[in-house]
Amino acid sequence: MKFINIIGTTGSGKSTFARQLAQKQQLQYIELDNLLWLDDWQESTNEALFLKLKIAMKNAATGWVIDGLYTRTTPMMMEKVDTVIWLDYSFHINLYRLTKRTLGRVISQKKLWEDSNNRENLKMMLSKESIFVWLFKSYPKNRKNT
């Protein structure tokens, strides 16, 4: 277990678990969201994302824990992944965790990722692009695919 991918629906605790596992196993922690998101909620191009991921994986050649999975990054990651851990919780647990996390971030206004200026805010939380809308859309699909 040296090249690990932590996957699960939003709010499942991927980031928390991945950080803790990486620290315990003395592996590099790679957060895909940090590689994807630019300032002001702009997404990296596929080319830029692939390059950032390739560099991060190469710089952690002795082992890493990657937090998250995007369809477009799957082929690159799965060439090296030796362990996949799926965090599979009930919808209610994910919703509770997501609500707690998001409200905490709205109140604290802490930057979400070190490489961008993105922060949670009430307007975004209540918008059509809300992480809660994403949970309601993605949870049934994720459950169907397991």
KESEPA-212427 format. One record per residue (C-alpha): x, y, z; residue in one letter. Coordinates in steps of 0.25 Angstrom, whole numbers, padded with zeros to 4 digits, always signed. Layout:
BEGIN
XYZA;...
END
This chain:
BEGIN
+0000+0000+0000M;+0008+0011-0005K;+0000+0018-0016F;-0014+0020-0010I;-0027+0027-0016N;-0038+0031-0006I;-0051+0032-0013I;-0065+0035-0008G;-0077+0045-0010T;-0075+0059-0005T;-0076+0060+0010G;-0071+0046+0012S;-0058+0050+0019G;-0049+0047+0008K;-0039+0059+0011S;-0039+0057+0026T;-0037+0042+0024F;-0026+0043+0013A;-0018+0054+0021R;-0018+0045+0033Q;-0015+0032+0025L;-0003+0039+0018A;+0002+0044+0031Q;+0001+0031+0038K;+0008+0024+0026Q;+0018+0035+0024Q;+0013+0037+0009L;+0011+0049+0001Q;-0003+0055+0002Y;-0009+0060-0012I;-0022+0067-0012E;-0028+0067-0026L;-0037+0079-0023D;-0025+0087-0020N;-0019+0083-0033L;-0033+0086-0041L;-0038+0099-0035W;-0031+0113-0039L;-0035+0126-0033D;-0049+0131-0033D;-0055+0116-0035W;-0049+0115-0049Q;-0045+0101-0053E;-0031+0097-0058S;-0031+0092-0073T;-0030+0077-0074N;-0015+0079-0079E;-0012+0088-0067A;-0018+0078-0058L;-0011+0066-0064F;+0002+0073-0063L;+0000+0077-0048K;-0004+0063-0045L;+0007+0057-0052K;+0017+0066-0045I;+0011+0063-0031A;+0011+0048-0034M;+0026+0048-0039K;+0030+0057-0027N;+0024+0046-0018A;+0031+0034-0025A;+0032+0026-0012T;+0017+0027-0009G;+0005+0036-0008W;-0010+0037-0004V;-0018+0044-0014I;-0031+0050-0009D;-0042+0049-0019G;-0045+0044-0033L;-0049+0051-0046Y;-0053+0043-0058T;-0042+0050-0066R;-0031+0047-0057T;-0035+0032-0055T;-0026+0027-0066P;-0013+0034-0061M;-0016+0031-0047M;-0019+0016-0049M;-0006+0013-0055E;+0000+0015-0042K;-0011+0012-0031V;-0009+0000-0023D;-0020+0002-0013T;-0034+0009-0015V;-0042+0012-0002I;-0056+0015-0004W;-0063+0023+0007L;-0077+0019+0006D;-0087+0025+0016Y;-0102+0027+0016S;-0107+0040+0010F;-0111+0045+0023H;-0097+0044+0029I;-0091+0051+0016N;-0102+0062+0017L;-0099+0064+0032Y;-0084+0064+0030R;-0085+0073+0018L;-0094+0083+0025T;-0085+0084+0037K;-0073+0086+0028R;-0079+0096+0019T;-0085+0104+0030L;-0072+0104+0038G;-0065+0109+0025R;-0075+0120+0022V;-0073+0125+0037I;-0058+0124+0037S;-0055+0129+0023Q;-0043+0120+0022K;-0037+0118+0009K;-0041+0104+0004L;-0028+0101-0004W;-0014+0107-0003E;-0013+0109-0018D;-0025+0118-0019S;-0033+0129-0013N;-0046+0121-0012N;-0055+0122+0000R;-0069+0116+0004E;-0080+0127+0005N;-0094+0127+0007L;-0098+0132-0007K;-0090+0120-0013M;-0096+0111-0003M;-0110+0114-0007L;-0107+0115-0022S;-0110+0105-0033K;-0095+0101-0033E;-0096+0098-0018S;-0088+0087-0013I;-0101+0082-0007F;-0107+0082-0021V;-0095+0073-0025W;-0098+0064-0013L;-0112+0062-0017F;-0108+0059-0032K;-0096+0051-0030S;-0100+0042-0018Y;-0110+0033-0025P;-0101+0031-0037K;-0089+0028-0028N;-0098+0018-0020R;-0102+0011-0034K;-0088+0010-0038N;-0083+0002-0026T;
END
